[in-house]
Amino acid sequence: MRIAVFGTGGVGGYFGGRLAQAGEDVVFIARGRHLEAMRRDGLRVESVDGDFAVHPVEATEDPREAGPADAVLLGVKAWQVKEAGRALPPLLGAGGFVVPLQNGVEAADELAAEVGPERVVGGLCKIVSFVVGPGRIRHAGVAPRIEFAERDGRRSDRVERLRAAFEKAAGLSVATPSDIAAALWEKFLFIAPLSGVGAVTRMPAGPVRSVPESREMLETAMREVFDLARARGIGLRKDAVARTMSYVDGLPADSTASMQRDILEGRPSELDYQTGAIVRLARECRVPVPVNEFIYRSLLPGERRARGAA
Protein backbone atom coordinates (compact mmCIF):
# COMPACT_ATOMS: atom_id res chain seq x y z
CA MET A 1 0.00 0.00 0.00
CA ARG A 2 0.96 3.62 -0.44
CA ILE A 3 0.32 5.26 2.91
CA ALA A 4 0.30 9.00 3.53
CA VAL A 5 0.87 10.37 7.03
CA PHE A 6 -0.85 13.75 7.24
CA GLY A 7 0.57 15.48 10.31
CA THR A 8 3.95 14.11 11.37
CA GLY A 9 3.82 14.84 15.09
CA GLY A 10 4.24 12.37 17.92
CA VAL A 11 1.52 10.04 16.64
CA GLY A 12 2.03 10.29 12.88
CA GLY A 13 5.80 10.33 13.23
CA TYR A 14 5.90 7.18 15.34
CA PHE A 15 3.39 5.00 13.50
CA GLY A 16 4.41 6.28 10.07
CA GLY A 17 8.05 5.81 10.98
CA ARG A 18 7.46 2.20 11.99
CA LEU A 19 5.67 1.53 8.70
CA ALA A 20 8.53 3.09 6.71
CA GLN A 21 11.06 1.14 8.78
CA ALA A 22 9.20 -2.03 7.77
CA GLY A 23 9.58 -1.16 4.09
CA GLU A 24 6.11 0.19 3.38
CA ASP A 25 5.64 2.96 0.80
CA VAL A 26 5.11 5.94 3.13
CA VAL A 27 4.97 9.67 2.38
CA PHE A 28 4.91 12.20 5.22
CA ILE A 29 3.04 15.51 5.08
CA ALA A 30 4.87 17.99 7.32
CA ARG A 31 5.98 21.60 7.28
CA GLY A 32 8.56 24.12 8.45
CA ARG A 33 11.79 23.14 10.17
CA HIS A 34 10.37 19.68 10.89
CA LEU A 35 9.99 19.03 7.17
CA GLU A 36 13.42 20.47 6.38
CA ALA A 37 15.09 18.23 8.95
CA MET A 38 13.27 15.14 7.71
CA ARG A 39 14.32 15.83 4.13
CA ARG A 40 17.92 16.41 5.19
CA ASP A 41 18.46 13.89 8.00
CA GLY A 42 15.49 11.55 7.85
CA LEU A 43 13.10 10.83 10.71
CA ARG A 44 14.59 9.90 14.07
CA VAL A 45 12.54 8.30 16.85
CA GLU A 46 13.79 8.02 20.42
CA SER A 47 11.80 5.23 22.05
CA VAL A 48 11.67 3.45 25.38
CA ASP A 49 11.52 0.31 23.23
CA GLY A 50 14.70 1.20 21.33
CA ASP A 51 15.60 4.13 19.10
CA PHE A 52 15.32 3.92 15.33
CA ALA A 53 15.72 6.14 12.29
CA VAL A 54 14.34 6.18 8.77
CA HIS A 55 16.56 7.75 6.13
CA PRO A 56 15.87 8.82 3.49
CA VAL A 57 12.18 9.62 3.86
CA GLU A 58 9.69 10.92 1.34
CA ALA A 59 8.22 14.12 2.77
CA THR A 60 6.39 17.18 1.47
CA GLU A 61 4.13 19.96 2.71
CA ASP A 62 1.85 19.76 -0.34
CA PRO A 63 -0.67 16.88 -0.48
CA ARG A 64 -0.79 17.33 -4.26
CA GLU A 65 2.90 16.41 -4.50
CA ALA A 66 2.33 13.27 -2.46
CA GLY A 67 -0.09 11.94 -5.06
CA PRO A 68 -2.92 9.47 -4.49
CA ALA A 69 -2.57 7.14 -1.51
CA ASP A 70 -4.37 3.95 -0.60
CA ALA A 71 -4.64 5.03 3.03
CA VAL A 72 -4.09 8.29 4.92
CA LEU A 73 -3.24 8.32 8.63
CA LEU A 74 -4.43 11.65 10.00
CA GLY A 75 -2.24 12.78 12.89
CA VAL A 76 -3.14 16.47 13.28
CA LYS A 77 -4.68 17.94 16.43
CA ALA A 78 -8.44 17.55 16.87
CA TRP A 79 -9.19 21.21 16.14
CA GLN A 80 -7.32 20.92 12.83
CA VAL A 81 -9.37 18.01 11.47
CA LYS A 82 -11.86 20.04 9.43
CA GLU A 83 -9.13 22.07 7.76
CA ALA A 84 -7.10 18.93 7.09
CA GLY A 85 -10.18 17.26 5.61
CA ARG A 86 -10.45 20.01 3.01
CA ALA A 87 -6.83 19.34 1.98
CA LEU A 88 -7.23 15.57 1.65
CA PRO A 89 -8.85 15.11 -1.81
CA PRO A 90 -5.52 15.04 -3.74
CA LEU A 91 -4.42 12.18 -1.47
CA LEU A 92 -7.61 10.18 -1.87
CA GLY A 93 -7.42 8.45 -5.21
CA ALA A 94 -9.77 5.73 -6.35
CA GLY A 95 -10.53 3.68 -3.25
CA GLY A 96 -8.37 5.80 -0.94
CA PHE A 97 -9.51 6.27 2.64
CA VAL A 98 -8.51 8.18 5.77
CA VAL A 99 -8.04 6.91 9.33
CA PRO A 100 -8.31 9.65 11.98
CA LEU A 101 -6.12 9.07 15.05
CA GLN A 102 -7.18 12.05 17.17
CA ASN A 103 -8.14 11.98 20.82
CA GLY A 104 -11.90 12.44 21.00
CA VAL A 105 -14.94 10.91 19.34
CA GLU A 106 -15.92 13.43 16.66
CA ALA A 107 -13.10 13.37 14.09
CA ALA A 108 -14.60 10.67 11.86
CA ASP A 109 -17.90 12.54 11.55
CA GLU A 110 -16.08 15.79 10.77
CA LEU A 111 -14.04 14.06 8.06
CA ALA A 112 -17.10 12.36 6.61
CA ALA A 113 -18.68 15.78 6.13
CA GLU A 114 -15.60 16.92 4.17
CA VAL A 115 -14.67 13.87 2.05
CA GLY A 116 -17.73 11.61 2.23
CA PRO A 117 -18.50 8.82 4.73
CA GLU A 118 -17.30 6.11 2.33
CA ARG A 119 -13.77 7.56 2.55
CA VAL A 120 -13.52 7.36 6.36
CA VAL A 121 -12.51 4.41 8.51
CA GLY A 122 -12.75 4.73 12.29
CA GLY A 123 -9.46 4.72 14.15
CA LEU A 124 -7.58 5.38 17.35
CA CYS A 125 -4.12 4.88 18.81
CA LYS A 126 -2.51 4.53 22.22
CA ILE A 127 0.92 6.01 22.81
CA VAL A 128 2.71 8.77 24.71
CA SER A 129 4.86 10.49 22.12
CA PHE A 130 5.70 14.01 20.98
CA VAL A 131 8.05 16.08 18.84
CA VAL A 132 11.25 17.01 20.68
CA GLY A 133 12.96 18.82 17.83
CA PRO A 134 12.95 19.13 14.04
CA GLY A 135 12.83 15.63 12.59
CA ARG A 136 12.84 14.03 16.06
CA ILE A 137 10.05 12.16 17.84
CA ARG A 138 10.17 10.80 21.37
CA HIS A 139 8.09 7.78 22.41
CA ALA A 140 8.06 8.22 26.19
CA GLY A 141 5.69 5.51 27.34
CA VAL A 142 2.70 3.21 26.79
CA ALA A 143 2.97 0.20 24.51
CA PRO A 144 2.13 1.64 21.05
CA ARG A 145 -1.12 0.32 19.63
CA ILE A 146 -3.29 1.28 16.68
CA GLU A 147 -6.88 0.17 16.07
CA PHE A 148 -9.10 0.82 13.07
CA ALA A 149 -12.21 -0.67 11.47
CA GLU A 150 -15.15 0.12 9.24
CA ARG A 151 -17.60 2.30 11.11
CA ASP A 152 -20.54 0.03 10.33
CA GLY A 153 -18.77 -3.04 11.72
CA ARG A 154 -18.40 -4.91 8.42
CA ARG A 155 -15.16 -6.57 7.37
CA SER A 156 -13.40 -5.08 4.36
CA ASP A 157 -10.39 -5.78 2.17
CA ARG A 158 -9.02 -2.26 2.64
CA VAL A 159 -8.95 -2.59 6.42
CA GLU A 160 -7.32 -6.02 6.17
CA ARG A 161 -4.66 -4.68 3.80
CA LEU A 162 -3.79 -1.88 6.19
CA ARG A 163 -3.74 -4.29 9.09
CA ALA A 164 -1.33 -6.53 7.17
CA ALA A 165 0.97 -3.53 6.64
CA PHE A 166 1.03 -2.75 10.35
CA GLU A 167 1.59 -6.39 11.25
CA LYS A 168 4.95 -6.21 9.46
CA ALA A 169 6.06 -3.30 11.65
CA ALA A 170 8.09 -3.62 14.83
CA GLY A 171 7.34 -1.73 18.02
CA LEU A 172 3.54 -1.74 17.92
CA SER A 173 0.41 -3.86 18.03
CA VAL A 174 -2.60 -3.57 15.74
CA ALA A 175 -6.25 -4.56 16.01
CA THR A 176 -9.43 -4.25 13.95
CA PRO A 177 -12.24 -4.27 16.56
CA SER A 178 -15.73 -5.37 15.63
CA ASP A 179 -17.18 -2.24 17.29
CA ILE A 180 -14.91 0.72 16.61
CA ALA A 181 -17.36 3.17 18.24
CA ALA A 182 -17.11 1.32 21.55
CA ALA A 183 -13.32 1.20 21.23
CA LEU A 184 -13.21 4.96 20.59
CA TRP A 185 -15.40 5.74 23.57
CA GLU A 186 -13.39 3.46 25.84
CA LYS A 187 -10.26 5.39 24.93
CA PHE A 188 -12.20 8.64 25.35
CA LEU A 189 -13.25 7.51 28.83
CA PHE A 190 -9.53 7.26 29.64
CA ILE A 191 -7.89 10.16 27.85
CA ALA A 192 -10.38 13.00 28.41
CA PRO A 193 -10.72 12.60 32.20
CA LEU A 194 -7.00 11.98 32.67
CA SER A 195 -6.15 15.00 30.53
CA GLY A 196 -8.63 17.23 32.32
CA VAL A 197 -7.79 16.16 35.87
CA GLY A 198 -4.08 16.26 35.07
CA ALA A 199 -4.41 19.80 33.72
CA VAL A 200 -6.56 21.16 36.53
CA THR A 201 -4.32 19.64 39.24
CA ARG A 202 -1.13 20.38 37.25
CA MET A 203 0.13 16.91 38.17
CA PRO A 204 1.21 13.79 36.22
CA ALA A 205 -0.51 10.43 36.59
CA GLY A 206 1.40 9.29 39.70
CA PRO A 207 0.26 12.02 42.10
CA VAL A 208 -3.24 12.15 40.58
CA ARG A 209 -3.86 8.45 41.23
CA SER A 210 -2.12 8.41 44.63
CA VAL A 211 -4.00 11.24 46.34
CA PRO A 212 -7.45 9.92 47.34
CA GLU A 213 -9.27 13.16 46.53
CA SER A 214 -7.85 13.54 43.01
CA ARG A 215 -8.23 9.81 42.38
CA GLU A 216 -11.91 10.08 43.26
CA MET A 217 -12.28 13.07 40.94
CA LEU A 218 -10.67 11.10 38.10
CA GLU A 219 -12.85 8.05 38.63
CA THR A 220 -16.01 10.16 38.87
CA ALA A 221 -15.11 11.97 35.63
CA MET A 222 -14.73 8.57 33.97
CA ARG A 223 -18.10 7.40 35.27
CA GLU A 224 -19.72 10.49 33.78
CA VAL A 225 -18.24 9.61 30.39
CA PHE A 226 -19.48 6.04 30.81
CA ASP A 227 -23.01 7.25 31.53
CA LEU A 228 -22.86 9.59 28.53
CA ALA A 229 -21.69 6.81 26.23
CA ARG A 230 -24.47 4.52 27.38
CA ALA A 231 -27.02 7.31 26.86
CA ARG A 232 -25.76 7.64 23.27
CA GLY A 233 -26.20 3.92 22.64
CA ILE A 234 -22.49 3.04 22.79
CA GLY A 235 -21.91 -0.53 23.94
CA LEU A 236 -19.26 -0.05 26.62
CA ARG A 237 -18.67 -3.01 28.88
CA LYS A 238 -19.87 -2.67 32.48
CA ASP A 239 -16.34 -2.86 33.86
CA ALA A 240 -14.94 -0.14 31.57
CA VAL A 241 -14.22 2.31 34.39
CA ALA A 242 -12.61 -0.30 36.64
CA ARG A 243 -10.40 -1.56 33.82
CA THR A 244 -9.44 1.99 32.87
CA MET A 245 -8.47 2.86 36.43
CA SER A 246 -6.32 -0.28 36.53
CA TYR A 247 -4.66 0.91 33.30
CA VAL A 248 -4.00 4.31 34.88
CA ASP A 249 -2.40 2.54 37.84
CA GLY A 250 0.04 0.89 35.44
CA LEU A 251 1.18 4.10 33.76
CA PRO A 252 4.63 5.53 34.51
CA ALA A 253 4.24 7.93 37.43
CA ASP A 254 5.43 10.89 35.34
CA SER A 255 2.97 10.26 32.49
CA THR A 256 1.14 13.29 31.11
CA ALA A 257 -1.40 13.60 28.30
CA SER A 258 -0.89 15.80 25.25
CA MET A 259 -3.84 18.08 26.08
CA GLN A 260 -2.49 18.50 29.59
CA ARG A 261 0.99 19.37 28.32
CA ASP A 262 -0.39 21.92 25.88
CA ILE A 263 -2.48 23.60 28.57
CA LEU A 264 0.34 23.74 31.12
CA GLU A 265 2.69 25.19 28.49
CA GLY A 266 0.19 27.85 27.42
CA ARG A 267 -0.47 26.44 23.95
CA PRO A 268 -3.85 25.91 22.25
CA SER A 269 -5.14 22.50 23.26
CA GLU A 270 -7.81 19.92 22.49
CA LEU A 271 -9.89 21.07 25.46
CA ASP A 272 -13.02 21.66 23.35
CA TYR A 273 -12.70 18.21 21.76
CA GLN A 274 -12.10 16.34 25.00
CA THR A 275 -13.61 17.80 28.20
CA GLY A 276 -15.58 20.33 26.18
CA ALA A 277 -17.02 17.58 24.02
CA ILE A 278 -18.15 15.68 27.12
CA VAL A 279 -20.01 18.78 28.34
CA ARG A 280 -21.51 19.57 24.93
CA LEU A 281 -22.64 16.03 24.13
CA ALA A 282 -23.99 15.57 27.66
CA ARG A 283 -26.20 18.62 27.27
CA GLU A 284 -27.62 17.15 24.08
CA CYS A 285 -28.48 13.94 25.94
CA ARG A 286 -29.44 15.65 29.22
CA VAL A 287 -26.87 13.62 31.13
CA PRO A 288 -25.36 15.34 34.20
CA VAL A 289 -21.56 15.63 34.12
CA PRO A 290 -20.75 18.02 37.01
CA VAL A 291 -17.10 17.02 37.47
CA ASN A 292 -16.29 17.41 33.79
CA GLU A 293 -18.28 20.65 33.73
CA PHE A 294 -16.13 21.96 36.59
CA ILE A 295 -12.91 20.93 34.85
CA TYR A 296 -13.99 22.52 31.57
CA ARG A 297 -14.98 25.82 33.17
CA SER A 298 -11.73 25.89 35.17
CA LEU A 299 -9.55 25.38 32.09
CA LEU A 300 -11.51 27.51 29.62
CA PRO A 301 -10.00 30.91 30.54
CA GLY A 302 -6.48 29.61 29.91
CA GLU A 303 -7.58 28.07 26.62
CA ARG A 304 -9.12 31.34 25.50
CA ARG A 305 -5.92 33.19 26.38
CA ALA A 306 -3.77 30.64 24.51
CA ARG A 307 -5.91 31.28 21.42
CA GLY A 308 -5.60 35.05 21.77
CA ALA A 309 -9.22 35.56 22.75
CA ALA A 310 -8.70 36.73 26.35
N, C-alpha and C positions, 0 to 999 in steps of 0.2 A: 504494500500500500504506500501511496504518497500521503504523508501526514504533515499538516501544517500546525505549528504551535503559535497561536495568536496571543501575544502577551508572554514574554519570556522572563517572568519574575520567579519567585521561589517555587511556585507550583509548576508552571510551564517549563521553566529551566530544568527542574529535576526530572520530571516525567519525560519531557522531550529529549533531554540529554541521555536518559537511559535507553530510549528507543534508538537514538542515533548510535549510541555505543554498541547496541545489538545489531547494527547494520541496516536498520530500516531507513527508508528514503524520507528524511525529515527536513523541513524548511522552517526556520524560526522568523517570526515577525517581531521586530524589536525596534528601538529608536535611540537616538542620542549617543552618549558615550558608551552605553551598554552595547549597542549595535557595533560601534567602531571597534571596541575591544574584542567582541566575538569574531568579527571579520579578520582581525589582525592575529589574535592569540587563541582563538577557539573558545569553547565554553568549558569552564572549570567548576567542578562541584566538590566542595568540602563536605564530607559526610561522616556521621558517626559509624556508618557501616563500611567506611573506606572511601578515600578520595578517588575521583576519576576525572578525566578530561576528554573532550571530543574536539579533534582538530584535524583537518579544517571542518568548518560548519558552513552550511548554506543559510544565509541570513539576509533579510531585507526589511525596510520599513514600509514598503509598498506591496499590499496584497496582490496587485496586478502583476508585479514582477514574479511573485511566487507561483503564479499559474494555478490551474485547477488542482485540487487535492481530493483524495478519496475521503479523508476525515480531517476535521479541524478540532484541535483541543483548545478551548477558550480559557485562557488563564488571566484575564484582566480582572480588576476589582469589580465588585457587584454594581457599583454606580456607573461603570463604564460599559455595561453590557449592551444597552440600547445603541449607543454610538458605535460600538464594535460590530453589532449586528448589521448596521447600515453599510459597513465596509467589507462584509463577508462575501457578497455575490461573486466577485472575481475568483474567490477560492473554491466556490461550490460549483464544480462542473457537474456533468451528468451523473447523478447518483451520489454526489458529495453530501456529507452531513456534518453537523457540528455537535460537539459534546461540551456543554458548559461545566466548569469545575469550580464555580464560585461557592462560597459559604452562603447559605440562604436557601429559599425554596421557590424563588420567583424567576430565576434566570431563564429557565427553559420556556416559560410562557412569554417572556419578553422577547426572546429570540424568535419564537414561533410567529409573533406578530410582525417581525421584520423580514424573515426569510421563508416563512411558511412552515406549518407544523410537521410536514413530511421530511423536512431537512434537519430536524432536531431530535437528538437522542438524549435521554436523561442521563446525568452523570454526577459524580462526586469523587472527592479524594480525601485521604487522611495523611497528613504530614505536617511537621513543623519545619518550615524552610523559608528562606528570604534572601534577597540580594544583599551581598556585603561589599560589593564594589563592581565596577564595570567588568562584565564578562564572568563574574564570580557569584556562585550560589552556595549557600550553606544549608545543609540538612542537619538540623540541630536535635531532632528527636522524633519519636513516633515511627513505628514501622510503616514505610510508605505503602499505600494501598490505593488503588483506583477501581471504581465500580461504575458500570454504565449498562444501560438496557433500553429497549424500546419502551416508550411511555405507556403504551397500551398493554404491555406484558407479553406480547408475542415474541417468538424467536425469529431471528433474521440473519441472513448471510452476512450483512454488513457488520453487525455487532460481533458475530463469530470471527470474522476476519480481523477486526481490530483486537479482539481478545487474543487471537493467535499471535499477533504482533507483540503484544505486551507479555505474553507468556515466554517469549524468547529473551526478554530483558532481565538483567540481574537487578537486585536491590529493590524489588517491589513485589507485591502480590496483586492479582486482578480477579474480579468477580463480575458476573452478569446476573444480578438478582432478578427473581421473578416479579418482584414488586418494587420498582425503583422509587416510587413515591414514598413508600414506607421507609426505604433505606435513606432517602433524602431527609425525611423528617426526623429519623433517629439521629442522624448526624446533627441536624439543626437543634435538637433537644440538648445535645452536648455543647456545640460550639457557641450558640448565642448566649445561653446563661453563663458559661465559663468566661466568655469575652466580656459580657456586661459586668458580672461580679468582679472579675479581675480588674476591669477599668475603674469601677467605682471605689474599690478598696485600694487600688494601686499596688496590688500584690500578685506574685506568681502563684501557680497552682498549689505549691506546698503550704504556705501560710493560709491560703483560702480554705483548704480542706482540713487543716489542723485546728483552726480556731472554731469552736462549736457554733458560735453565732454566725460567722460567715459561711460555714458549711451548711447550716440550716437554710440560709438565704439562697445558696446555690441550689440545694435540693428542691426547695419550694419553687424557684424559678423554673427548674426542669419540669416539675409536676404541672405547672401552668401551661407549659408548651405541650405536654402530654395531653392535657384536657382539651387544648385547642385543636391538636391534631385529630383526636377522636371526634370532636364536634364537626370537623371538616371531612369526616369519613375516611380518614387515613388509618390503615390497619396496623397500628403499633402494638407490639406484644405487651402484655400486662406488666412484665418485669423490666420494661425499657429504662425506667428511671434507676432502678436498683443496679442494673448492669452498667449503666452509664456512670453512676457514682463509683462503682468498682473500677471502671476504666480510668476515671480521674485519679483514683487512689494509686494507680500504677504509673502515672505520668512522672517524669523527672520533676523534682521539687521546684526547679527554676523555670518550668514551662510557662510560656505566655502565648496568647492568641494574637493573630495578626491585627484584628480590630483593636484589641487592647494596646498593642504596641503603637499603633498609629495614633490613638487618642492620647496616650501618655507622652508622645513625642510631638504633639500639637499638629499632626497632619490630618487631612480629611480621612474619614474612616467609613466603614460599612455599617455604621450605627443604624441608619434608616433601613437597611436591608437585613439586619439581625434583630436587635431589640426593638427597633422601630417597627419592623414587620410583624413581630409578635403582637405589639399593641394595636397596630392597624387591623390585622386580620382578626384579632380577638373582638374588636369593636363590631366588625361585620357579623360575627357569629354570636355576639352578646355573651362572650365568655369572660369572666373576671380574671384579670392578670395583674393584681396590685403590685407584686414585687417587680415584675418587668416594667410596669408603668413607672414605678419609682426610679428604677435604674435609668430608663430612657429620659425621664425629665431631668435627672441629675446630670446626665452626660450631654444633653442637648445644647446648653449654652457654649460648652467648649467646642462642640462640633460646628456650631454656627460661626464661632470665631475663626476656627481653622479654615472655613470656607469663605472668610471675608465678609460675613453677613452680620457680624456683631463686634 
